[in-house]
Amino acid sequence: MSRPPALQRYWPKEAPEEGYRIYTQRPTRALIWQPAEKWLDGAIASYGTVHAWAEQQGDRRDFVGRGRVFSVPAPVAGPDSADRWAVRHFHRGGALSMHMRDRYLRVGRRRPIRELAASVAARARGIKTPAVICAITYEDGIYYRADLITEVIPGAKTLAHTLLEHDGTLAWLIAMRQAGEVIQALTELGVHHVDLNAHNIVLTSGATPEAYVVDLDRARILRKPSLSARDQMLARLTRSIVKIGTPTGEKLTESEILAALDHPSTTR
């Protein structure tokens, strides 16, 4: 029986981004950074999925997040030649997670493909975000499962981790200002990160850390800067920081957070 046309509609017929290739080995489909194609072929043949491959690597490290995210040595050089890759398996959030867990209906543009396209577009505009190595899906009837591989930023920690680690110090204030600059850059360069929170801004180590954004699968690439998008990102990040609080259990107010981010209040 042939597959319903709607299930095929949102997989690109050719690689939409320079430097990437389409890989097809049913039930696996991927957009892969071209120099890594031979590695991918071997990983799929031996382990079935790239997440299973990463789980078996000897120098594997685990990241905290939704599902298990593995940091592993990079077998080939990526766009930024990072030493390690982050391999993430997509998991559902919210109420659907109880029933669907890691399955997604094969309608609409595939989540890892959206993230790769958004990442490439954001990087082209000057946004600091890790380069994507591979966006991959595994067909399963009317569903698909998915993995994403990105390069790892050396020594980076999430904003959430940094704020709790450096509570009440100059480093805390620097981290907050860096987060505020991320929102300013996203706004000016026309990238709306719909789920901007303290866990998907990461900061490098050192006295003058650099800030990166991750998890761009729901990001929107805009034609021009949008104050509405800025306000939504600012409000989402502020709520996230309020929830984090402080190591002593105190809760920061929205006005305190906005002042530290060096941003005015959002419009209502």
Secondary structure, DSSP 8 states (H G I E B T S, - for coil): ----GGGTTTS-SS--STTEEEEEETTEEEEEEGGGHHHHHHHHHHHSSHHHHHHT-TT-EEE-SSS-EEEEE-SS--TT--SEEEEEE----GGGGGTTTT-EES-SS-HHHHHHHHHHHHHHHT-----EEEEEEEEETTEEEEEEEEE--TT-EEHHHHHHHTTTSHHHHHHHHHHHHHHHHHHHTTEE-TT--TTSEEE-SSSS--EEE---TT-EE-SS--HHHHHHHHHHHHHHHHHH--TTS----HHHHHHHHT------
